[in-house]
């Protein structure tokens, strides 16, 4: 996979991190679940990009 495609995937996944983080914060009312959500999302994206 080319570096430009990897960067595109990371930018594409930044939107769910921002929007999803807001939704998780709205539901939970705390930043701890947001940190867990973003960490899991970045681990999944990192595994996908590292291939």
N, C-alpha and C positions, 0 to 999 in steps of 0.2 A: 504494500500500500504506500502510495506517495505521501510525502509530508503535507502537501496541500489538502489531500483528502482527509488525513488525520485531523488537521486543524479545523476543517469544515465540520467533521463529526463532533468535535469538542464544542464548537460554536453552536451547532444544532442542539446539543444537549444542555447548553447553558440556559436556554429558555425554560425547559421543564424544571431546572433547579430554582430559577427565580420565581416562576409562577407556582410551582408545586410547594416551594418553601413558604410562600404566602398563604397557600391553602392549608398546609399543615399547621402553620402558626395560628391561623384563624380557628381551626378546629380544636387544637390542643391548648393554645394560649400560653405556650412556653417555647423557649428556644432550644431546649434539649431535644425534642422530637424533630425539630427542623435540622439540627446538626446530624442526627442519625439518618434522616432522609437524604440529606445532601451527601453524606459519607457513603451510603449504600449506592446512590446514583453514580457518584464518581468512581467507585470501585467497579461497577458494572461497565461504565464507559471506558475506564482504564483497561479492563480486561479485553474489551472489544477492540480498542485502538492498538493494543500491544501485539495483536495477531498479525 
